[in-house]
Amino acid sequence: MNFTNEQLERYSRHIILKNVGIEGQEKICSGKVLIIGLGGLGAPAALYLAAAGVGTIGLVDGDAVDRTNLQRQVIHFTPDIGKPKVVSAQEKIAQMNPEVKVNTYHTLALAHNINDLIKDYDFIIDATDNFPAKFLINDACVLAKKPFSHGGILRFDGQTLTHLPGTACYRCVFDAPPPKNLVPTCAQAGVLGAVAGMLGTIQAAEALKYLTGVGKLLTNKLLIFDALTMSFRTVKIKRSDNCPLCGKDPAITELADAEQAACDLKSKG
């Protein structure tokens, strides 16, 4: 790429970074990242990827902006209430970096369409807020040999891992969605807004590291943090021979939608 003077100025803090430089910025500007979910995790991830100059960003979300989103979903503003999240996010990206191409998909990621959604992208960010979507994204990416970042938050806690073909996947750690009434959603139990920003930016960093080939990704590792104590720990994981998806004798060979088993907090008194 032949960067203009304006581009050299915009990306100067990347370009002067050892191990990134012009070559790394070229890889970023040529990269394609898909973000599934434009809530607490997808909002900061989209902003940082756009600021970094990722050439093409895909945005997948079937919801509209709600007032309760504004506490943590920083790409959406009060005037955006009622607007499709993909439109709201696209508008902010255009203001931040008009050079970025944005593809919007105002839909849920489901078994019948997820392969078409992910096929043209280099890296996928799972920024969804429910287990069926997370397992579906994992399964689709593993079967299609696509690298992706998983992220999950609740209350004051966050966790994330990165999968590359041949490394441990989400099902190697959690082989199936949890049963009903075991894990509440953020809408039921709450989440500290800044926790979403903490994890979403980690996922953006993983995407940029993948595109540039810099550093070590969170492969075969689960990063867990507790914002109450501001403690971080990394748990080593490994690809499981018994994994129902990527193990020696996989039971999952086709994609399927799972029912969301929401936790009914009232039933627990």
N, C-alpha and C positions, 0 to 999 in steps of 0.2 A: 504494500500500500504506500501511496505517496501522501503523507499527512500534510494538511494545510497548516499555515501558521496558527490559525485558530485552534485546530485540533492539537497541535503540539503544546499550545498553552493550556488547553482544557485538561489534557492527560499528562501534564508535565510531572506530577507527583508520582505517577506510575512509571513514567519513562526513566526517571532518575533512580528508581528502585533497582538495586542490584538483584539480579535473577529475573527481572521483568523486562525493563528496557523497551526499545522500539519493537523488538520481535514479540515480546509478550503482549504489548498493547495491540499489535496487529492481530494476534490470535484472539484477543478479547473482542476486537471489532469484527472479526469474522465468525465469532461464535454464535450459537443458537441455543437459548435456554428456555425451557417451558416451565412455568409456575402454575401448579394446580392448586387453586385455593387462593383467594385474595383477601384473607382475613388477617389475623394477628401476625402470622408468620409470613405470608405472601406479600403483605404491604411493605415492610422494611426490605425484604429481599428484592422486590421489584425496584424500589427506589435506588438501592445500592448498585444493582446490576445496570440500571439505566445510567446512573452517574458514572459508572466505570466504562461505559461505552459498548456494552455487549451489543453486537450487531443486530440480532433479532431476538426479541423477547415475546414468547407466547403466553397469553393470560387465559386461564380457564376458570370460570366460576358461573354458576347459574343463579346466584342470588343478587338481590338489590341491597343498597346501603341502608342500614337501620341505625336509629339513634344509639342503640346499645353498642354498636360497632366502634363508635368514635373514641372510646376510652383507650383503645389499643391499636386499631387499624389505621395507622398514621398516613396512609395514602389517600384516605377519604376525609372530606371536610363536611362541615354542617350543611352547606348548600347542596351537597350530593345526596342527601337523604332521599330515598326512593329511586335513585338512579342505578342502573345495572353496575355492579362492581367493576366489571371489565371496562366499561366506558369511563367510569370515574378514574380508574387507575391509568388508562390510556391517556387521558387528558393531563394528568400530573406528569407522566413520563415525557409527554411532548413538551411540556413547559421546562422540565429539567434538562432534557437532552433531545432536541428535535432530530438528531442524526439517527436515533435508534428506530428501527422498524418494529412495530408492534402488531402482532396478530391477536385478535380477540376471539374467544370462543364462549359465547354466553350459553353455557350448558353445563350440566354435571358430567363428570368423568364416570362413565359406566362401561360395563363389559362390552357392549356393542360398538362403542366409539373410541375407546381409549387407545387402541392400536393406531388408529388414524391420527389421534391427537399427538402421540409421542413420536411418530415415525420420522419426522423431519428435523428433530432436535438432537443436539449433542449431549445435553444434560437435562435431567428432570428434577424439579424441586417439589417434593410432596409437602405442601403447606395446608393440608386439609385438617379438619377438626373432628373426624369420626373414623372409627376402626374399619368399617367396610371399605371406605375409600382408600385407606392406608394399605390394607391388604391387597386390594385390587391394583393399586399403583405398583406395589412391590411385585406382584405376580406378573403384570404386564411388562414391566421393565426387565425382570429376570428372563422371561421367555423371549423377549425381543433383544436381549443382550444390550440394554441401555443403562448407562450409569445414572444413579439418582441419589438424592439426599432425603432421608426421612427425618421428620421433626415432629415432636409432640410436646404440648405444654398443659399444665393443670395447676391451678392455685399459684404456688411459688416455685414450681418445679419445671424442668425441661429436660428433654433427652433427644439425642440425634445420632445418626450413623450415616455413613456413605457407603453405597454399594457400587462396586465395579464388577464386570463379569468375572466369575471365578472366586469372588470373595463372599463372606457371609452375608446373607440377605435377612430381611426383617423376620421371615418365618424361621430362620435358624435360631432366633432368640425367642420369638413368640409364634408358636406354630399355628395358632388360630385366634380369632377374635375372642375377647373375654365374654363370659356368660352375662346375661342380664343381671342388673343390680350389683355388679362388682365394681365397675368404674363409672363415675358420673361424668357428664360433659362439662365443658367450661360454663355453659349457660346454666347448669345446675349447681356447680360447686364454686364457680368464679375463677378468675385468673388476674394476677397483677399485670397491668398493662405493659410495664417495662420488660417483663419476662418474655413476652412475645417478641419485643424488639431485640432482646439479647439472642434469642435462638434464631430468629429470622436472619439476622446479620451473620451469624455463624454459617447458616446454610448458603448465604450469598458468597461468603468467603470460600466455602468448599467448591462452589461452582466456578469461581474465578481461578482458584488453584488448579482445578481440573483443566480448564481451558488453556492456561498458561504452562501447565506441567511443573509448577513451582511447589515445593514443600511436600509434606506428607498428608494424605487425606485420612479421614476418619473411617478407613476400611478395617474390618475385623476388630472394630472397637465401638463401644457404646459410650458416648460422652453424656454424663448426667450432672446436672447442677441443681442446687437449692439456693434460691435467691435470699431466703430468710437468713441463712448463715453465710451466704456468698461462698459456698464451698463447691468445688468441682472435682469430679473423679472420672477416670476413664477405665471402663471395664473391658478387658480383653475378651473377645468372642471369636469363634471359629466356625467355618462352614461345617454344618452338621451332616453326617452321612444319613441321618434319619429325617432330615428336612423333607417335608411333604412336597416341596417345590423343586429344590435344587440338590436333593440327596441322591443316594445311589439308586433308589427305587421310588421315584416320585409318583405321588398319587394325583397331583395337580398337573394336568397337561393342557387344560383349557380354562379360559377366563369365565368367571361367574360372579354375579352380584350377590352380596350377602345382606341380610337384614340388619339394620342398626338395632342392637340390643341396648337401649337406653336404660340408665339407672333411675329407678323411681325412688328418690330420696325420702319421700313421704312414707313409703312402706317400711322404712327402718325407724320410724318414730322420730 
